[in-house]
Each structure stands twice: as C-alpha cells, then as structure tokens.
Amino acid sequence: MSGGVDSSMSAHLLQKRGYEVIGVHMKLHEMGDEGAYENAKKVADYFGIELHKVDFQEEFMQNVYGDFVQTYEQGRTPNPCVICNRTIKFGKLVDFADSLGIPYVATGHYVKCDGKFFYEGVDKSKDQSYFLAQVKKSVLPRVLFPLQDYVKDQVRELAREFEGLEIIASQKESSEICFVDDTYMEVLQKHMDTDLPGVVIDEQGREVGEHKGYMHYTIGKRRGFTVHGAHEPHYVTHIDAKNNRITVGKKDALKTDEVVVQACNWFGDIPQNCEVKVRYRTPKVPCSIQRYAEGVKVTLHESAYGVAKGQIAAFYDGEKLLGGGIIA
C-alpha cells in the first residue's frame, strides 16, 4: 500500500471479495516519499487493515537505482520499473509474504494474470504488462490484480465514495520513475561529471559537430547538440560512452529491422512468431524469433524507430505477455 489510489482501492476490493488483507508499505528511497506512509496508514485504518512498513532501501538502491546509474554511464537506456518489479515488488515483497505465511500478493497494477501468464488490462492507457516482462515465472500463481477490469477514472470514483478518503482520490499521478523528480540528469549528476563536451559524427564516421556530454542523450533525441551546416533535423542513432562520442543521422537512420535481445525471461515456450514492444509507449510490431546462445534475434516485420540498448523488448500474443528481455 503506497498511499495512492490504486493500491488503496485494490485493498478495498480484495476485502469485498472476502480476502483477509494485510497491507505492506515499502520504503524504497528518500526521494519524494513525503506523506506516503501517512496516507497508507490512513487508508489501512479506515478499512481496518493491519499495515506493515518494510525497509527495502538497501535492495532498491543496489538493484534498481544502482543499475539505473550504471546503465546510463554505459551509454544505454535503462528501464528501472522493470527491474523493480522483478527484484522488489514481485521479489522482496513475495519473500516478506512468505515470512508471514501469506499465499497471495496483490498490487494496484492495471494488468491481468491467470496464474500462468500476464495479460493487458482493460485500461489500455494505463496497461502495465510491459513492465512485468521480467517477473519470475514462479511468482505468477500467487499474484492478484484487483484493478484488472477497471479503468483509472472508475478507480478514482470508487475512492470518492468513502468520506475522508477524498484526498486519495484526487492525488496527482505518480511520476514515471519514482526517484526522478524532474529529469534523469539530476540523478546522474549526483554521481558523476555529466558535462563532458565531445564530438558528434555522422553515419559515415565524419566529424560534424559537438555535444555537451554523452549522458545527456538517448537514442532518438534531436536537440542539445550541434551539426554544422545541417538543414534538416538530426537524431542520435548511437552512443559511444567509452569515447564520449555520439552518432547522428536523419530520421531514416533510426529505422531498425532486427533486434538482439538478451537476458530473456519466458512464461511459456519461446515462440517463433509473435509481436514485440521495444518501448512502453510504442505499438506492438509483428516479428519472428530465432534463438542463439545468449538470447534471441528478433526480425521485425515492420520497421521500428529509435530502438535503444538497455530498454526492454516485451513479447506478446495478442493481449498475452509471453516474456521479455533486454535489448543488446
């Protein structure tokens, strides 16, 4: 129970269905956590729920935050929510449930689960199945998602029915990355010098401009660097962290028809043909999969743009999430 509307109403819905609910508030970091526990406690007291506060800061900082910083330092683009779901929300939280002898774990994700696979939730604008692509298969039989058939507006309306919980219903959406207040650069600047001017080259390796430090850029970015004599927009197509150099090209240079995916996590058999999402907010693309020693080679049947190393490739059969891995 984070103190937000989704987890709060999830707890209430589980009670309505006859479950005995034990609440858990996870302390993950010091950033932006003001009042969260107090809100969770208020909701727990309102519904008569026993609430535990657990400190997972050490595990979070090592597995999620540390990976975030290290991945950017390597010139790749991390997805901390995927790592958090695997190691914390469906990792350490499950371990805590075990310590209390509790068989099920429920969260406020907008997603479905039948015990074998995850599926997209009813609210497609809030669907979070992509972020569950690396959750361990063994956890799925124990997972409950009370909001799977709800849309966000319905959840807010439900919360407004309870006098005294109106503040929960009217809370603003949480930030996409919970430990980033404004931009990811503010996080990186706490740990390293990010302002390292360097060279911009084109697809042929010719020096064409300057940039202010490779960590300022992700694949597909089109601002913040100079390209001498350019009359058309140029986009970052490659990041060379070792040499502090970025490669740029016109939009067509972002087009990709093949992706290598490693550290794959599958909930069933590896498919030969399916669909893949290479970023959260991009549509699924039909693809073919070929296994190799370190993962899979994915041939896209429709070109994708701005594919970034470090991001998650999530594989689907319709609404069913088949698994996912890290783009290499």
Secondary structure, DSSP 8 states (H G I E B T S, - for coil): --SSHHHHHHHHHHHHTT---EEEEEE--STT-TTHHHHHHHHHHHHT-EEEEEE-HHHHIIIIIHHHHHHHHTT----HHHHHIIIIIIIIHHHHHHHTT---EE---SEEE-SS-EEE-S-TTT--GGGGTTS-GGGGGGEE-TTTT--HHHHHHHHHTSTT-HHHHT-----SSTT-SS-HHHHHTTTS-----EEEE-TTS-EEEEES-GGG--TT--SSB--TT--S--EEEEEETTTTEEEEE-GGGGEEEEEEEEEEEESSS--SEEEEESSTTS--EEEEEEEETTEEEEEEEEEEE---TTSEEEEEETTEEEEEEEE-
